[in-house]
Amino acid sequence: MAYSLSLGVLSFLLAVIWGRPLITLLKRLKIGKQIRVEGPTTHQVKTGTPTMGGLMIVIPVLVITGVLNVGNLWGITLLGRSILVPMAVLVAFGTLGAIDDLMGVRVIPTGMLGRYKLLWQLIFSAITAMFLHFALDLRSIAIPSVVEKIDIGLFYIPIAMFIIVGTSNAVNLTDGLDGLAGSIAAVSFTAYGVVAFLQEQLWLVAFVFTVVGAILAFLWYNAHPAELFMGDTGSLSIGATLAVVALMTGQWLLLPLLGFVFVAEAVSVILQVTYFKATGGKRLFRMSPLHHHFELMGWSETHVTQRFWLIGILSAMLGIALALI
């Protein structure tokens, strides 16, 4: 754990140092966020804020993890293949997010069409799920208070795909307020880092805390008022990687609790759309995702972020407790 925590600090320092040059570069390239007209009016002042800040997270994690594991990865041992999975997912979903961000700036404000983005997410998640199942022999579900894990065979693949795609999009939906998605992600990754440590998956622990360090560095610049947004480059990659970490610990059944805020945000959108269609135009929430609902109730952006963060910490504590049962 000392080694992993030290990596987290190193990751933070490397990321936070190059954060300022990254912001300068993004401004020079005019890669700024386009704010939705239908969103809260208070957000219009954020138009033009540099986006694609996920690069500040993805690149340091890949560099540090790659350098420290180069010998292990060269041997392509079981341990080497296992650490390749979250790294590959980080790259794949980060690349997809970067393309979407660039399209949103250069081509059309809404970015890549949703169906095409979902298609690529399904392709990436299918490859990942099959690798987890056939190469790493992951096929079970851990249930709190049940000693033996339950083997679910090939059903593991579609379930893993759903978890990866769902978590990726849930984090993306949460990324709407300064510091919100990043702070909740840091908490969720830390919780799974503890779970992985208890399982003695030391290389996974090291990877997780490297990610946490990079996310904290991003939050240095994303604190209200944000100088940098993570964009889909960050949200899609962080969400998918969190899902893979959960799957590798076997405690993926606890993901809705360890990432409770992400789930609540995604469910709020689903409920809003369903209720709107079923009632012919009525709204269940004032606006979705859920954080906008509380903004329109009168909560300040900082209040929403901090209160959601506190809920995230409490739910993560409960999730770790259940993992120990």
C-alpha positions as CSV (number, residue, x, y, z in Angstrom):
1,M,0.0,0.0,0.0
2,A,2.9,2.4,0.7
3,Y,4.2,1.8,-2.8
4,S,0.8,2.4,-4.3
5,L,0.1,5.6,-2.3
6,S,3.6,6.9,-3.3
7,L,2.7,6.3,-7.0
8,G,-0.5,8.3,-6.4
9,V,1.6,11.2,-5.2
10,L,4.0,10.9,-8.1
11,S,1.1,10.8,-10.5
12,F,-0.4,13.9,-9.0
13,L,2.9,15.8,-9.2
14,L,3.5,14.9,-12.8
15,A,0.0,15.6,-13.9
16,V,-0.4,18.9,-12.0
17,I,3.0,20.2,-13.4
18,W,2.0,19.7,-17.0
19,G,-1.6,20.9,-16.4
20,R,-0.8,24.5,-17.0
21,P,1.0,23.9,-20.3
22,L,-1.9,21.7,-21.4
23,I,-4.4,24.5,-20.6
24,T,-2.3,26.9,-22.6
25,L,-2.1,24.6,-25.5
26,L,-5.8,23.9,-25.6
27,K,-6.5,27.6,-25.5
28,R,-4.1,28.2,-28.3
29,L,-5.8,25.5,-30.4
30,K,-9.2,27.0,-29.4
31,I,-10.5,23.7,-28.0
32,G,-13.2,25.2,-25.8
33,K,-16.4,23.7,-24.3
34,Q,-19.7,24.5,-26.0
35,I,-22.4,24.9,-23.3
36,R,-25.9,23.7,-24.0
37,V,-28.4,26.5,-24.6
38,E,-31.1,24.4,-22.7
39,G,-28.9,24.0,-19.7
40,P,-28.9,26.3,-16.6
41,T,-28.3,29.9,-17.7
42,T,-25.6,30.3,-15.0
43,H,-23.4,27.9,-17.1
44,Q,-23.2,30.1,-20.1
45,V,-20.2,31.9,-18.7
46,K,-18.3,28.7,-19.0
47,T,-18.4,28.7,-22.8
48,G,-15.0,28.5,-24.3
49,T,-13.3,26.9,-21.2
50,P,-10.7,24.5,-22.4
51,T,-11.9,20.9,-22.6
52,M,-10.2,17.5,-23.4
53,G,-8.7,17.8,-19.9
54,G,-9.0,14.0,-19.6
55,L,-5.6,14.0,-21.4
56,M,-4.2,15.3,-18.1
57,I,-5.4,12.1,-16.5
58,V,-4.9,9.5,-19.2
59,I,-1.3,10.3,-20.3
60,P,0.4,10.4,-16.9
61,V,-1.3,7.2,-15.9
62,L,-0.2,5.4,-19.1
63,V,3.4,6.7,-18.8
64,I,3.8,5.8,-15.1
65,T,2.1,2.4,-15.3
66,G,3.8,1.6,-18.6
67,V,7.3,2.5,-17.3
68,L,6.9,0.6,-14.0
69,N,5.5,-2.5,-15.7
70,V,7.5,-2.6,-18.9
71,G,9.5,-5.7,-17.8
72,N,6.4,-7.5,-16.6
73,L,4.4,-6.6,-19.7
74,W,7.3,-7.7,-22.0
75,G,7.0,-11.2,-20.5
76,I,3.2,-11.2,-21.1
77,T,2.6,-13.2,-18.0
78,L,-0.8,-13.5,-16.5
79,L,-0.1,-10.5,-14.3
80,G,1.1,-8.6,-17.4
81,R,-2.0,-9.4,-19.4
82,S,-4.2,-8.3,-16.4
83,I,-2.6,-4.9,-16.1
84,L,-2.9,-4.4,-19.9
85,V,-6.7,-4.6,-19.7
86,P,-7.4,-1.3,-17.7
87,M,-4.6,0.4,-19.6
88,A,-6.1,-0.6,-23.0
89,V,-9.6,0.4,-21.9
90,L,-8.2,3.8,-20.7
91,V,-6.7,4.4,-24.2
92,A,-9.6,3.1,-26.2
93,F,-12.4,5.0,-24.4
94,G,-10.1,8.1,-24.1
95,T,-9.5,8.1,-27.8
96,L,-13.2,7.8,-28.5
97,G,-13.9,10.6,-26.1
98,A,-11.2,12.8,-27.7
99,I,-12.7,12.3,-31.1
100,D,-16.1,13.3,-29.7
101,D,-14.6,16.4,-28.0
102,L,-12.9,17.5,-31.2
103,M,-16.0,17.0,-33.3
104,G,-17.9,19.1,-30.7
105,V,-15.5,21.9,-31.2
106,R,-14.7,21.7,-34.9
107,V,-17.7,20.0,-36.6
108,I,-21.0,20.2,-34.7
109,P,-21.6,21.4,-31.1
110,T,-23.3,18.1,-30.1
111,G,-20.3,16.1,-31.1
112,M,-20.4,12.5,-32.4
113,L,-23.8,11.1,-33.0
114,G,-25.0,9.1,-30.0
115,R,-25.6,5.9,-31.9
116,Y,-22.0,5.9,-33.4
117,K,-20.5,6.6,-29.9
118,L,-22.6,3.7,-28.4
119,L,-21.5,1.4,-31.2
120,W,-17.9,2.0,-30.5
121,Q,-18.5,1.6,-26.8
122,L,-20.1,-1.8,-27.4
123,I,-17.2,-2.9,-29.6
124,F,-14.6,-1.9,-27.0
125,S,-16.6,-3.4,-24.1
126,A,-17.1,-6.7,-26.0
127,I,-13.4,-7.1,-26.7
128,T,-12.6,-6.2,-23.0
129,A,-15.3,-8.6,-21.6
130,M,-14.1,-11.5,-23.7
131,F,-10.5,-10.9,-22.7
132,L,-11.5,-10.8,-19.0
133,H,-13.4,-14.0,-19.4
134,F,-11.2,-16.1,-21.6
135,A,-7.7,-14.7,-20.9
136,L,-8.1,-13.9,-17.2
137,D,-10.7,-16.6,-16.4
138,L,-13.1,-14.1,-14.7
139,R,-16.5,-15.6,-14.7
140,S,-18.0,-15.2,-11.2
141,I,-20.0,-12.9,-9.0
142,A,-19.2,-12.1,-5.4
143,I,-22.2,-11.7,-3.1
144,P,-21.8,-10.1,0.3
145,S,-22.0,-12.6,3.2
146,V,-21.7,-15.5,0.7
147,V,-18.2,-17.2,1.1
148,E,-18.0,-18.8,-2.3
149,K,-18.2,-16.8,-5.5
150,I,-20.9,-17.9,-7.9
151,D,-19.8,-19.0,-11.4
152,I,-22.0,-17.5,-14.1
153,G,-20.1,-18.8,-17.1
154,L,-20.6,-17.1,-20.4
155,F,-23.3,-14.8,-18.9
156,Y,-20.3,-12.9,-17.6
157,I,-19.6,-11.4,-21.0
158,P,-22.9,-9.5,-21.7
159,I,-23.0,-8.5,-18.0
160,A,-19.4,-7.1,-18.2
161,M,-20.3,-5.3,-21.4
162,F,-23.3,-3.7,-19.8
163,I,-21.3,-2.6,-16.7
164,I,-18.5,-1.1,-18.8
165,V,-20.8,0.8,-21.2
166,G,-23.2,1.8,-18.4
167,T,-20.5,3.2,-16.1
168,S,-18.7,5.0,-18.9
169,N,-21.9,6.8,-19.8
170,A,-22.9,7.4,-16.2
171,V,-19.6,9.2,-15.5
172,N,-20.2,11.2,-18.7
173,L,-23.6,12.3,-17.5
174,T,-22.2,13.3,-14.1
175,D,-19.6,15.5,-15.7
176,G,-21.7,18.7,-15.7
177,L,-20.5,20.7,-12.7
178,D,-17.0,21.9,-11.7
179,G,-15.3,19.2,-9.7
180,L,-18.2,16.9,-9.6
181,A,-17.3,13.9,-11.8
182,G,-13.6,14.0,-10.8
183,S,-14.2,14.1,-7.1
184,I,-16.7,11.2,-7.1
185,A,-14.4,9.2,-9.4
186,A,-11.5,9.7,-7.0
187,V,-13.6,8.4,-4.2
188,S,-14.9,5.4,-6.2
189,F,-11.4,4.4,-7.4
190,T,-10.0,4.8,-3.9
191,A,-12.7,2.4,-2.6
192,Y,-11.9,-0.2,-5.2
193,G,-8.2,0.3,-4.4
194,V,-8.9,-0.7,-0.8
195,V,-10.9,-3.7,-2.0
196,A,-8.1,-4.8,-4.4
197,F,-5.6,-4.4,-1.5
198,L,-7.6,-6.6,0.7
199,Q,-7.6,-9.2,-2.1
200,E,-3.8,-8.8,-2.5
201,Q,-4.1,-7.7,-6.1
202,L,-1.1,-5.4,-5.6
203,W,-0.5,-4.4,-9.3
204,L,-4.1,-3.4,-9.6
205,V,-3.8,-1.4,-6.4
206,A,-0.8,0.4,-7.8
207,F,-2.7,1.2,-11.0
208,V,-5.8,2.4,-9.2
209,F,-3.9,4.9,-7.0
210,T,-2.0,6.1,-10.0
211,V,-5.3,7.0,-11.5
212,V,-6.5,8.6,-8.3
213,G,-3.4,10.8,-8.2
214,A,-3.9,12.0,-11.7
215,I,-7.6,12.7,-11.1
216,L,-6.7,14.8,-8.0
217,A,-4.3,16.8,-10.2
218,F,-7.0,17.4,-12.7
219,L,-9.3,18.6,-9.9
220,W,-6.6,21.2,-9.0
221,Y,-7.6,23.0,-12.3
222,N,-11.2,21.8,-12.3
223,A,-12.2,23.4,-8.9
224,H,-14.8,26.0,-9.2
225,P,-14.5,28.2,-11.2
226,A,-13.0,25.6,-13.5
227,E,-10.0,26.4,-15.7
228,L,-10.3,23.0,-17.5
229,F,-13.0,20.5,-18.3
230,M,-12.3,16.8,-18.6
231,G,-14.6,16.4,-21.6
232,D,-15.6,13.0,-23.0
233,T,-11.8,12.3,-23.2
234,G,-11.8,12.0,-19.4
235,S,-15.4,11.0,-18.5
236,L,-15.7,8.1,-20.9
237,S,-12.2,6.7,-20.2
238,I,-12.5,7.1,-16.4
239,G,-16.0,5.5,-16.3
240,A,-15.0,2.5,-18.4
241,T,-11.7,2.0,-16.4
242,L,-13.6,2.1,-13.1
243,A,-15.9,-0.6,-14.4
244,V,-13.0,-2.8,-15.5
245,V,-11.4,-2.4,-12.0
246,A,-14.6,-3.4,-10.4
247,L,-14.8,-6.5,-12.7
248,M,-11.2,-7.4,-11.9
249,T,-11.9,-7.4,-8.2
250,G,-14.9,-9.5,-8.6
251,Q,-16.9,-7.1,-6.5
252,W,-18.8,-5.6,-9.4
253,L,-22.2,-6.2,-7.7
254,L,-21.2,-3.4,-5.3
255,L,-20.4,-0.9,-8.1
256,P,-23.9,0.8,-7.8
257,L,-23.0,1.5,-4.2
258,L,-19.3,2.4,-4.6
259,G,-20.3,4.6,-7.5
260,F,-23.7,5.6,-6.1
261,V,-23.7,9.2,-7.4
262,F,-22.9,8.0,-11.0
263,V,-25.8,5.6,-10.9
264,A,-28.2,8.2,-9.5
265,E,-27.3,10.6,-12.3
266,A,-27.8,8.0,-15.0
267,V,-31.1,6.8,-13.5
268,S,-32.4,10.3,-13.3
269,V,-31.9,10.8,-17.0
270,I,-33.6,7.4,-17.8
271,L,-36.6,8.3,-15.5
272,Q,-36.8,11.8,-16.9
273,V,-37.0,10.6,-20.5
274,T,-39.4,7.7,-19.7
275,Y,-41.7,9.9,-17.7
276,F,-41.6,12.7,-20.4
277,K,-42.7,10.2,-23.1
278,A,-45.3,8.4,-20.9
279,T,-47.0,11.7,-19.8
280,G,-46.8,13.5,-23.1
281,G,-44.4,16.1,-22.1
282,K,-44.4,16.4,-18.3
283,R,-41.2,16.4,-16.3
284,L,-40.3,14.3,-13.3
285,F,-37.3,16.5,-12.4
286,R,-36.8,20.2,-13.1
287,M,-33.9,19.1,-15.3
288,S,-31.7,16.1,-15.7
289,P,-29.1,14.9,-15.0
290,L,-29.9,15.1,-11.3
291,H,-27.3,17.8,-10.4
292,H,-29.1,20.3,-12.6
293,H,-32.4,19.5,-10.8
294,F,-30.8,20.6,-7.5
295,E,-29.3,23.7,-9.2
296,L,-32.7,24.8,-10.3
297,M,-34.0,24.2,-6.8
298,G,-31.6,27.0,-5.6
299,W,-28.5,25.1,-4.6
300,S,-25.3,26.7,-5.7
301,E,-22.9,24.7,-7.9
302,T,-20.5,24.4,-5.1
303,H,-23.2,23.1,-2.7
304,V,-24.3,20.4,-5.2
305,T,-20.7,19.2,-5.8
306,Q,-19.8,19.1,-2.1
307,R,-23.0,17.4,-1.0
308,F,-22.8,14.8,-3.8
309,W,-19.2,14.2,-2.9
310,L,-20.2,13.6,0.7
311,I,-22.8,11.1,-0.4
312,G,-20.2,9.5,-2.6
313,I,-17.9,9.0,0.4
314,L,-20.6,7.6,2.6
315,S,-21.8,5.1,0.0
316,A,-18.2,4.1,-0.7
317,M,-17.6,3.4,3.0
318,L,-20.7,1.3,3.1
319,G,-19.6,-0.6,-0.1
320,I,-16.2,-1.4,1.4
321,A,-18.0,-2.6,4.6
322,L,-20.1,-5.0,2.5
323,A,-17.1,-6.2,0.6
324,L,-15.6,-7.3,3.9
325,I,-18.6,-9.4,4.9
